Amino acid sequence: MRKPTPGTQTRKPVRMCVRCNHITETPVLVSEVHQNSGPGFNVYACSECAPHFPPVPDVLNLLQDRYRGHGDRAE
């Protein structure tokens, strides 16, 4: 990533809200979509709509929950 040179402005992040479809300069990450066959993508909402979404889970926590208690199972 290039660092901005002195005297230049950096671009503000501009995203469309997934809930109300308005363009926002203050996007909030509300979901991460993972795919097996290619790169995933992030889903954003505006700051007014973001509280309507559950918090984004940590993928490593999901893996721990999935395999917790299965170590003593015979395969």
N, C-alpha and C positions, 0 to 999 in steps of 0.2 A: 504494500500500500504506500502510495506516495504521500509524503508530508507536504502540507501546503506551504508555499513560499511566502515570505513576509509580504504583506499588503494584499494578499488574495483572500477571498472569502471561501469557506467550505460550504458545500451544498447541504441543506437541511434534508433529513430523511423525509420523503413524501410517500405515503402508502394510502391505499383505499381500505376503509373499515369494512370488515367482513359482515358486520351486522347491519349498519345503516347505509353502507355504500358511499359515504362521503369521503372526500380526500382530506387527510390530516397530516399536519407537520409534526405531530407528537404521537407517532404510532406506538402501541403497546403490543408486545408479542403475546399472543393468547394460545397458540398451538404450533407444534412442530409436526409436519407430516413426513414420515420416513418411508422410503420405498426400497424394495429389493433390487429393482432393475434400473436404477438411475438415481440422480440426486434428488433429495427431498426438497421441501420448501417450508417457509415460515408463513404463518397466518397472523395478520395484525388487526387490531381494532383501535378506534379512537379512544381517548381517555374517558369519555362519557360512557361508552359501551363496554369497555374492558371489564368492569366489575360484574357483568352478566355472565362471564366465562369462568370456569373453574381454574385454579392455578395449574400451570404447566408442570407435569410430573417430571422428576429426574429419572432418566432412562436407567441409570444404575440402580436406583431404588426399586424400580419395577422388576429388574432382573433378580435382585436379592429376594423380593417377595415371591417370585415365581419358583425359585429353587430352594426356598427355605423349607426344611423339614423333609426333603426328598432324598437326603444323603443316606438314610438308613433303609431305603426301599430296595428290595431285590429286583434285578432287571432280567 
